[in-house]
Amino acid sequence: MTTTSYAALLRGINVGGHRKVPMAELRAALTGKGFRGVRTHLQSGNVVFAPPEGEEGDAGVLAGCVARVVEDRFGFPVDVVVRDHAYLKGVVDSCPFPAAELEGRQLHATYFSGPVDISVYASLDPAAFLPEEFRLGDRVLYLLAPDGLGRSKLAEALGRCRLPAGTVATSRNWNTVTRLAELTAP
């Protein structure tokens, strides 16, 4: 039987010297709680793992487990989104923009912990932000920002839109999106 690999996306850690989570310590803490094959990607809160024995299958439960480990070990709460390989590969395969023609910094995916309806973004006039664009997918928002996220007016506007209560959102550039799909592959 093949074990499913997951990626945990931790929101808002190691940004600007705040909420520091050393990746070696995170790997050790998760391994100590029974997570298997724990690997991290970059310093921005991307963890690939197989779940503890008997806990496979519910991404929400796994996200809660990872969040508890982080809070217990590092002393602060962190929002976590967990997705399995099939979902991560689906995000890559369903990209509505020509990813192969773009630099990783020009394309981003914002992962949501739950469904988000397009009506959340109804107040935005897409034409006002061109050539920047966004598309909504299955619990993901794709953002094309040709000049990068740091200069994106559309990213700013999207961030001001009110998500459904309790919805966690965390963004990754396209290089990280594709790498997490690769790292979770069987």
C-alpha positions in Angstrom: 0.0 0.0 0.0 1.3 3.4 -1.0 1.3 6.2 1.6 0.0 9.5 0.5 2.3 12.4 0.8 1.1 15.8 1.9 2.4 19.4 1.9 1.6 21.6 4.8 1.7 25.3 4.0 2.3 27.4 7.0 1.1 31.0 6.8 3.2 34.0 7.8 6.3 32.4 9.3 9.9 33.6 8.9 8.7 36.9 7.3 10.7 40.0 8.2 12.3 38.4 11.2 9.0 37.6 12.9 7.5 34.3 14.0 10.7 32.4 13.4 10.5 28.7 12.8 13.8 27.1 12.0 13.2 24.4 9.5 15.5 21.8 11.2 13.6 22.3 14.5 10.2 22.0 12.7 11.3 18.8 11.0 12.4 17.4 14.3 9.2 18.5 16.1 6.9 16.9 13.5 9.0 13.7 13.4 8.8 13.5 17.1 4.9 13.5 16.8 4.9 10.6 14.4 5.0 12.4 11.1 7.0 10.3 8.6 9.5 11.4 5.9 9.4 15.0 6.9 11.1 17.4 4.5 11.0 21.1 4.2 11.3 23.3 1.2 12.8 26.8 1.6 12.4 28.8 4.8 8.9 30.0 4.2 6.9 27.2 5.8 6.5 24.4 3.3 6.6 20.9 4.8 6.2 17.7 2.9 5.4 14.6 5.0 3.5 11.3 5.3 1.1 11.4 8.2 1.4 9.5 11.4 0.2 5.9 11.1 -3.6 5.8 11.0 -4.1 9.5 10.4 -4.1 9.6 6.6 -7.0 11.1 4.6 -8.3 14.2 6.3 -6.3 17.3 5.3 -8.2 19.4 7.9 -7.2 17.1 10.8 -3.6 17.0 9.6 -3.5 20.9 9.3 -4.7 21.0 13.0 -2.1 18.5 14.1 0.7 20.5 12.3 -0.6 23.8 13.8 -0.6 22.3 17.3 3.0 21.0 16.9 4.1 24.5 15.8 2.3 26.3 18.7 3.6 23.8 21.3 7.2 23.9 20.0 7.5 27.6 19.0 5.0 29.3 21.2 2.7 31.0 18.8 -0.3 30.0 16.7 0.0 29.6 12.9 -2.5 29.0 10.2 -1.9 25.8 8.2 -3.3 24.5 4.9 -2.6 20.9 4.1 -3.0 19.4 0.6 -2.2 16.0 -0.9 -0.2 15.3 -4.0 -3.3 14.8 -6.2 -4.6 18.2 -5.3 -1.2 19.9 -5.7 -0.7 18.3 -9.1 -4.3 19.3 -10.1 -3.4 23.0 -9.3 -0.4 22.8 -11.6 -2.3 21.0 -14.4 -5.3 23.4 -14.2 -3.4 26.6 -14.3 -5.3 29.0 -16.6 -2.2 31.0 -17.5 0.8 30.0 -19.7 3.0 28.9 -16.8 5.8 27.5 -19.1 6.2 30.9 -20.7 6.4 32.8 -17.4 9.0 33.3 -14.7 8.1 31.8 -11.3 7.9 35.3 -9.7 5.2 36.3 -12.2 2.7 33.6 -11.3 1.3 32.8 -7.9 -1.2 30.5 -6.3 -3.1 31.4 -3.1 -4.4 28.2 -1.4 -7.6 28.5 0.6 -8.5 26.2 3.5 -12.0 25.9 2.0 -14.1 26.9 -1.0 -14.2 30.5 -2.0 -17.0 31.8 -4.3 -16.1 34.3 -7.1 -18.7 36.7 -5.5 -16.0 37.5 -2.9 -14.2 39.4 -5.7 -17.3 41.0 -7.3 -16.2 44.6 -6.2 -13.0 44.4 -8.4 -13.0 45.6 -11.9 -10.5 43.2 -13.7 -9.9 45.7 -16.5 -8.5 48.2 -14.0 -5.6 45.9 -13.2 -4.5 44.7 -16.6 -2.1 43.2 -17.5 -2.5 41.6 -14.1 -5.2 38.9 -13.9 -6.6 36.4 -11.6 -8.7 33.2 -11.9 -10.4 31.2 -9.2 -10.0 27.4 -9.1 -10.8 24.6 -6.7 -9.8 26.2 -3.3 -7.0 28.2 -5.1 -6.7 31.6 -6.7 -4.2 31.9 -9.6 -2.6 35.4 -9.9 -0.7 36.6 -12.9 1.5 39.5 -11.9 3.9 40.2 -14.8 6.0 42.7 -12.7 6.0 40.4 -9.6 4.0 40.2 -6.4 5.8 43.1 -4.7 4.6 45.6 -7.3 1.1 44.0 -7.8 -1.8 46.4 -7.4 -4.2 43.5 -8.0 -2.6 41.4 -5.2 -3.2 44.3 -2.9 -6.8 44.6 -4.0 -7.4 40.9 -3.7 -6.0 40.9 -0.2 -8.6 43.5 0.9 -11.5 41.3 -0.2 -13.2 39.6 2.7 -13.0 35.8 2.7 -15.6 33.6 4.3 -15.2 33.4 8.1 -12.5 31.0 9.2 -11.0 30.7 5.7 -7.2 30.5 5.8 -5.3 31.8 2.7 -1.6 31.4 2.0 0.3 32.2 -1.2 3.2 30.7 -3.0 5.1 31.6 -6.2 4.9 29.2 -9.1 8.3 27.8 -8.5 7.2 26.6 -5.1 3.8 25.5 -6.4 5.4 23.1 -8.9 8.2 22.0 -6.5 5.6 21.0 -3.9 3.7 18.9 -6.5 7.0 17.2 -7.3 8.1 16.6 -3.7 4.7 15.0 -2.8 4.7 12.7 -5.9 4.6 8.9 -5.1 
